[in-house]
């Protein structure tokens, strides 16, 4: 009976030790208990929502609101049309923030009713900090980076209410040009 009781006590001590070790490791690797995502995942969600047009309309902005520190953005006069993005790497800073490096494959810039075609890679370093237990993007606030499809959908929504025939013609021409670069890499 004493041997059996000793084994049970040892298992209990080992279990408590493992739980304490797990908590220590979680707290010291920057992953807080209750935190749902790591900084690179926050940035990936933000870039994906942006790619799909969430930042082109205040109606869709709720998709990015929980991922950022700021409440509002400027009314952008331009947006980048991209074929995609890549989250490259992340690194912790000495002040507890995390920098997540993202590259965007820019294929055009939409400046009002003007579409300027390009082909370059843009590098953006997003800085994140904790707000409670959750990571949020602190900076920079960059112009929207959207797919050609999202830009077309946004312009199509504008066309539904536009009554000026000259403006309708310009917007339809813009949609045609965006259709032409949709598959571009």
Number of C-alpha atoms within 10 A of each C-alpha: 5 7 8 8 10 11 11 12 12 11 12 12 12 12 12 12 12 12 12 12 12 12 14 11 13 13 12 10 8 12 17 17 10 8 13 13 13 15 27 22 14 22 25 16 15 20 23 19 19 22 25 18 24 23 25 21 11 11 9 15 18 13 16 20 16 16 19 20 16 13 9 10 12 8 11 13 11 16 20 26 29 28 22 17 19 13 17 12 11 16 13 14 10 7 7 11 18 24 22 23 18 21 16 20 21 23 22 23 18 19 13 11 14 13 18 12 16 14 13 14 14 12 14 15 17 21 22 26 20 16 12 9 14 19 26 25 26 18 15 11 12 13 17 20 31 29 24 28 21 18 24 22 15 15 17 16 11 12 16 9 9 13 9 9 9 9 13 18 12 13 21 15 14 19 20 12 15 21 15 11 17 16 10 13 12
